[in-house]
Amino acid sequence: MTVRADGLPGTAAAGDPAPPPGLVVAGHFDQPQGYGINRPHGADSWLFTWTTGGQGRLRHGGAEVRAAAGDLVVLGPGVPHSYGVEPGVPHWRFWWAHCQARPSWQAWLRPYDAGGGMYVVAPTPDAVRGRVEAAFRRMLADARWTGTEAPPAVAPGDDAVAVAHGTAARELALCALEEALLLAAVTARMPSPRPGADDRVRRAEELIAADPGAPHTVRSLAAHVALSPSRFAHLFTQQLGQSPMRALREARLRHAARLLEGTDLSVERVSFASGFASPFHFNRVFRERFGIPPGAYRKSGSMVGE
């Protein structure tokens, strides 16, 4: 049976089953106090929620979490779950998607396992939240693509739910969701600000962590925080115990390790995506850092330590 958005309720009602497996169903809700869903048998698909306002509370098996703005909470299939507006909070605004997770996504989610098949990817830094939300907006628009014309630029503002029909629409929607997940999973693991750290050093650290593959230099980082290159390098090294370029190399290696863990990109493409100009140099420094070459690291299924 074909399922269409106009055949779905505007919001799920308590006890309503989740969308059937194989579909990609996406939406954007802003629900008032009192909204809640309970599925005592869980769902056959994965549920991804990205909170942009208010607060929600999600339970999954024996795990429970309060979701605030910038939190990505993922519920695996086959486990009883419930979710709704956090008691005492006026509303919960969030993006959501029911779908089958791509195999590579589970490696990205593994560090955020909260137990029972719930994954809490938080906190995501402010610097990337706009990009993550843009990916969710594109997901909702792409799910509407008929394949006969260009995909819609944005989803209609008054239509909160979309069901992807056809392989192209489903794959485009999944690609947008994949971007949101990857951005959240990578940046949520950025180092926490150190007590007493200079705000300019902290901002430079966040810039490196948010996009380690970018062509950062001491000069470009210094300009970003309005310091001279020499003053910036001295302050950064003094406070963090390593030079900016040393910190950048470490961030790039950690980023490369995550790509090896969670994607099928070739080692050469991982090298370039992580900011290394030479695959030969990348192989050498990766082996120095992790004790094995990139290819062997991928086969071992290693996880980057915190």
Secondary structure, DSSP 8 states (H G I E B T S, - for coil): ----GGGS-SS--TT-----TT--EEEEEEEETT-EEEETT--SSEEEEEEEEE-EEEEETTEEEEE-TT-EEEE-TTS-EEEEE-TT-SEEEEEEEEE---TTHHHHHGGGEEETTEEEE----HHHHHHHHHHHHHHHHHTT--SSS---SS--TT--EEE--SHHHHHHHHHHHHHHHHHHHHHTTS----TT--HHHHHHHHHHHH-TTS---HHHHHHHTT--HHHHHHHHHHHHSS-HHHHHHHHHHHHHHHHHHH----HHHHHHHTT-S-HHHHHHHHHHHHSS-HHHHHHHT-----
